[in-house]
């Protein structure tokens, strides 16, 4: 291995460490607790080293969001691939999405609530974000209904899931009705 390759590998490892530490800190204490000073202390590098990887907290949030999008896409695909029936696939998608949001609140915030400097639904949208949407579209396109644009249907279904995730987390919806909400969403929107 050349010196150049070793340096690139070490740089990538430092970057992963910064992102993992930011994510861990955000999940434990919230995004307000994530500062470059605290990250530098936790990973035992100077703040200038952090700034050599990320221009600031916004880019770190963006990196966490991209990592989360990859994980969410994998979770949705894993959940839906185990089902043969279209209705069961859509139900599995909804549960996987809501479970991801519940179990990864800081990551979910990085993806959808905080400004990570990422472009959504544009030409320059990063590939992990496009893939997360594609994971939803793959399942939902078959249940969009006749004459309905599958992409538009996926956006509406996603918006409904996001609303459920956000309102549930905020304590605005009764937890005991969670399963009934998923059933209602699938029954009313998915044409199966």
RODO-2510 file (C-alpha; in nm, 4 decimals, decimal comma):
residues 192
     n   res          X          Y          Z
     1     x     0,0000     0,0000     0,0000
     2     x     0,1346     0,3395    -0,0947
     3     x     0,1632     0,6320     0,1445
     4     x    -0,1077     0,8107    -0,0545
     5     x    -0,3486     0,5168    -0,0189
     6     x    -0,2782     0,4912     0,3541
     7     x    -0,3446     0,8635     0,4006
     8     x    -0,6705     0,8370     0,2064
     9     x    -0,7783     0,5389     0,4169
    10     x    -0,6906     0,7218     0,7407
    11     x    -0,8810     1,0295     0,6233
    12     x    -1,1890     0,8194     0,5416
    13     x    -1,1660     0,6514     0,8832
    14     x    -1,1466     0,9915     1,0583
    15     x    -1,4470     1,1099     0,8616
    16     x    -1,6471     0,7996     0,9603
    17     x    -1,5442     0,8546     1,3228
    18     x    -1,6609     1,2174     1,3140
    19     x    -1,9987     1,1195     1,1654
    20     x    -2,0472     0,8260     1,4029
    21     x    -1,9578     1,0399     1,7045
    22     x    -2,1888     1,3228     1,5952
    23     x    -2,4688     1,0744     1,5436
    24     x    -2,4121     0,9101     1,8824
    25     x    -2,3995     1,2442     2,0610
    26     x    -2,7134     1,3663     1,8822
    27     x    -2,9035     1,0471     1,9676
    28     x    -2,7982     1,0760     2,3337
    29     x    -2,8326     1,4505     2,3921
    30     x    -2,9898     1,6083     2,0839
    31     x    -2,8393     1,8038     1,7973
    32     x    -2,7850     2,1141     2,0113
    33     x    -2,5196     1,9167     2,1999
    34     x    -2,3257     1,8504     1,8800
    35     x    -2,0591     2,1154     1,8489
    36     x    -1,7208     2,1003     1,6807
    37     x    -1,5565     2,1548     2,0186
    38     x    -1,7364     1,8567     2,1769
    39     x    -1,6745     1,6393     1,8728
    40     x    -1,3047     1,7271     1,8760
    41     x    -1,2835     1,6364     2,2443
    42     x    -1,4650     1,3061     2,1955
    43     x    -1,2632     1,1873     1,8985
    44     x    -0,9400     1,3316     2,0377
    45     x    -0,8545     1,5431     1,7351
    46     x    -0,8275     1,9183     1,7127
    47     x    -1,1065     2,1350     1,5751
    48     x    -0,8940     2,2202     1,2686
    49     x    -0,8859     1,8473     1,1874
    50     x    -1,2665     1,8427     1,1970
    51     x    -1,2769     2,1475     0,9719
    52     x    -1,0440     1,9739     0,7272
    53     x    -1,3222     1,7169     0,6775
    54     x    -1,6374     1,9260     0,7232
    55     x    -1,6882     2,3016     0,6989
    56     x    -1,9095     2,2894     1,0051
    57     x    -2,2031     2,1319     1,1794
    58     x    -2,4291     2,1719     0,8771
    59     x    -2,2097     1,9423     0,6663
    60     x    -2,1864     1,6919     0,9516
    61     x    -2,5670     1,6868     0,9708
    62     x    -2,5724     1,6292     0,5949
    63     x    -2,3323     1,3362     0,6273
    64     x    -2,5493     1,1819     0,9000
    65     x    -2,8564     1,2340     0,6788
    66     x    -2,6927     1,0535     0,3870
    67     x    -2,5923     0,7646     0,6107
    68     x    -2,9473     0,7516     0,7476
    69     x    -3,0998     0,7536     0,3996
    70     x    -2,8903     0,4508     0,3079
    71     x    -2,9991     0,2701     0,6245
    72     x    -3,3648     0,3585     0,5782
    73     x    -3,3625     0,2362     0,2173
    74     x    -3,2104    -0,0929     0,3306
    75     x    -3,4678    -0,1308     0,6094
    76     x    -3,7588    -0,0646     0,3730
    77     x    -3,6265    -0,3059     0,1106
    78     x    -3,5629    -0,5772     0,3684
    79     x    -3,9124    -0,5408     0,5112
    80     x    -4,0898    -0,5375     0,1760
    81     x    -3,8887    -0,8152     0,0112
    82     x    -4,0229    -1,0704     0,2585
    83     x    -4,3833    -1,0132     0,1457
    84     x    -4,5573    -1,1554    -0,1614
    85     x    -4,8902    -0,9737    -0,1313
    86     x    -4,8938    -0,6055    -0,2428
    87     x    -5,0982    -0,4947     0,0610
    88     x    -4,8622    -0,6771     0,2964
    89     x    -4,5646    -0,5116     0,1212
    90     x    -4,7108    -0,1634     0,1642
    91     x    -4,7939    -0,2359     0,5282
    92     x    -4,4385    -0,3629     0,5828
    93     x    -4,3020    -0,0481     0,4167
    94     x    -4,5080     0,1752     0,6458
    95     x    -4,4014    -0,0148     0,9572
    96     x    -4,0338    -0,0162     0,8539
    97     x    -4,0408     0,3585     0,7858
    98     x    -4,2127     0,4411     1,1157
    99     x    -3,9844     0,2042     1,3091
   100     x    -3,6784     0,3693     1,1545
   101     x    -3,8053     0,7140     1,2536
   102     x    -3,8835     0,5978     1,6072
   103     x    -3,5544     0,4191     1,6702
   104     x    -3,3290     0,6803     1,5042
   105     x    -3,4764     1,0174     1,6020
   106     x    -3,1579     1,2227     1,5596
   107     x    -3,0844     1,0646     1,2238
   108     x    -3,4441     1,1204     1,1152
   109     x    -3,4120     1,4849     1,2187
   110     x    -3,0906     1,5146     1,0162
   111     x    -3,2692     1,3686     0,7160
   112     x    -3,5889     1,5725     0,7267
   113     x    -3,5946     1,8467     0,9884
   114     x    -3,2481     2,0001     1,0056
   115     x    -3,0569     2,1833     0,7351
   116     x    -2,7754     1,9564     0,6228
   117     x    -2,7264     2,1518     0,3027
   118     x    -2,8641     1,8708     0,0882
   119     x    -3,0777     1,9148    -0,2214
   120     x    -3,3983     1,7104    -0,2334
   121     x    -3,5916     1,6252    -0,5497
   122     x    -3,3431     1,8019    -0,7745
   123     x    -3,0780     1,7078    -1,0290
   124     x    -2,7997     1,7406    -0,7712
   125     x    -2,9773     1,5367    -0,5043
   126     x    -2,7181     1,3007    -0,3542
   127     x    -2,7536     0,9370    -0,4559
   128     x    -2,8421     0,8026    -0,1065
   129     x    -3,1445     1,0364    -0,0936
   130     x    -3,2542     0,9326    -0,4417
   131     x    -3,2158     0,5683    -0,3427
   132     x    -3,4234     0,6122    -0,0252
   133     x    -3,7055     0,7568    -0,2362
   134     x    -3,6574     0,4779    -0,4907
   135     x    -3,6988     0,2196    -0,2127
   136     x    -4,0410     0,3688    -0,1385
   137     x    -4,1321     0,4009    -0,5058
   138     x    -4,0400     0,0387    -0,5832
   139     x    -4,3103    -0,0812    -0,3490
   140     x    -4,5683     0,1926    -0,3882
   141     x    -4,5727     0,2193    -0,7681
   142     x    -4,7756    -0,1010    -0,7958
   143     x    -5,0499     0,0310    -0,5650
   144     x    -5,0781     0,3891    -0,6894
   145     x    -5,3958     0,3246    -0,8832
   146     x    -5,4875     0,3708    -1,2464
   147     x    -5,3991     0,7067    -1,3969
   148     x    -5,2025     0,8210    -1,0910
   149     x    -4,8377     0,9144    -1,1304
   150     x    -4,6448     0,6633    -0,9129
   151     x    -4,3890     0,9276    -0,8161
   152     x    -4,6594     1,1683    -0,7027
   153     x    -4,8381     0,8902    -0,5156
   154     x    -4,5113     0,7979    -0,3422
   155     x    -4,4624     1,1607    -0,2357
   156     x    -4,8130     1,1725    -0,0851
   157     x    -4,7729     0,8378     0,0931
   158     x    -4,4290     0,9447     0,2196
   159     x    -4,5751     1,2747     0,3437
   160     x    -4,8420     1,0821     0,5336
   161     x    -4,5771     0,8572     0,6908
   162     x    -4,3653     1,1584     0,7796
   163     x    -4,6652     1,3233     0,9418
   164     x    -4,7385     1,0108     1,1453
   165     x    -4,3737     0,9814     1,2514
   166     x    -4,3472     1,3483     1,3472
   167     x    -4,6784     1,3716     1,5315
   168     x    -4,6195     1,0452     1,7154
   169     x    -4,2757     1,1572     1,8295
   170     x    -4,4165     1,4880     1,9479
   171     x    -4,6735     1,3019     2,1594
   172     x    -4,9631     1,4398     1,9542
   173     x    -5,0996     1,0944     1,8642
   174     x    -5,1988     0,8176     2,1031
   175     x    -4,9465     0,5331     2,0797
   176     x    -5,2118     0,2647     2,1237
   177     x    -5,3660     0,3621     1,7871
   178     x    -5,0404     0,3335     1,5896
   179     x    -5,1270     0,0057     1,4198
   180     x    -5,4790     0,1238     1,3314
   181     x    -5,3284     0,4350     1,1694
   182     x    -5,1028     0,2207     0,9504
   183     x    -5,3970     0,0015     0,8490
   184     x    -5,6107     0,3059     0,7669
   185     x    -5,3317     0,4655     0,5635
   186     x    -5,2764     0,1481     0,3620
   187     x    -5,6502     0,0798     0,3194
   188     x    -5,7332     0,4328     0,2017
   189     x    -5,4337     0,5168    -0,0130
   190     x    -5,2989     0,1939    -0,1554
   191     x    -5,5132     0,0542    -0,4353
   192     x    -5,4726    -0,3181    -0,3634
***
